[in-house]
């Protein structure tokens, strides 16, 4: 196939996004553990200032800077009533100090806090409640010292969560602090994952029979899809029998009310390509573009009719690196998962590396402490161990025949790799 007959990856991803757009929904979740790892579908703005009032950053004494001389000079002041977190701020009488606890509101008339460590007592004790004066030797006397001002973290109306952002524990805490109780997120797409091939076996004790292999795609794709926000409701394997494949898919879709089918294998140009053969049956409508990327060029995309509805179907290649890379580059954006971080990093090579000039080639790699990136393993799509050791994917773009040491290449950061 000539290069100009291949489908650009961006076009194929756009097709997958449009296809899954018919089954992607939303739900509203409270801000608790259920929201972690979910993707926001709408912008959220703060309903309040955070903090909502000027408050103390330290356990100490609230007073007016005008009552102090220079830093390091001792002053003795009469004490007012103590202010604890949750108390009303009240008023500071001129020429006095008020004991104040961390987080307590600053009283009117005060503009700084002297920590208790800079007082004659050194710390608060139960008997401190009866003290009528305090002697201070502050190390600094500037107004605003140890005062957390209203809105210094977030202002009312500030955007605190953007559409498409992943909900992390700090983001959930920030939303809650801003007065938000729940958030609308993408609902997980209920997904069936099937590995195809008469040679595929479930992992067990010992080596598989001659000609057979253990199924890496089922567990790998299940994990990758779950990490991208899907809910995998069934994982299995089928032999190279188109009728059996369609029967199992339809049965599992009905049993689990599934919204998406993801298969691996059977989409290339060989004589035994079960997904291609299944597409010749009634109800299966699939196209098989060859995408201009390596690995993962052969792809399948379409729908399967089940009980009067069209269920989206993504067919990935069978080699495990090709399948996982297809999930990363195609299924993740189609499911609405947040984009991975991308950097341009120099590559470290011992020797020149060839690349097919008509394709976007993705090489498994590790980011080094130096800020350079080093390839892990070779380019072949069966070298799964290299992918397992990688924490980055380096894009060698179309038009590049040779990569040289020091070339700066777009690098996609992914979870994992050796510690």
Secondary structure by P-SEA (a helix, b strand, c coil): ccccccccaaaaaaaaaaaaccccbbbbbccccccccccccbbbbbcccccccccccccbbbbbccccccccbbbbbbbccccccccccccccccbbbbbccccccccccccccccccccccccccccccccbbbbbcccccccccccccccccccccccccccccccaaaaaaaaaaccccccccccccbbbbbbcccccccccccccccccccaaaaaaaaaaaaacccccccccccccaaaaaaaaaaaaaaccccbbbbccccccccccaaaaaaacccbbbbbbbcccccccccccbbbbcccbbbbbbbbcccaaaaaaaaacccccccccccccccbbbbbbcbbbbcccccbbbbbbccccccbbbbcccccccaaaaaaaccbbbbbcccccccccccccbbbbbccccc
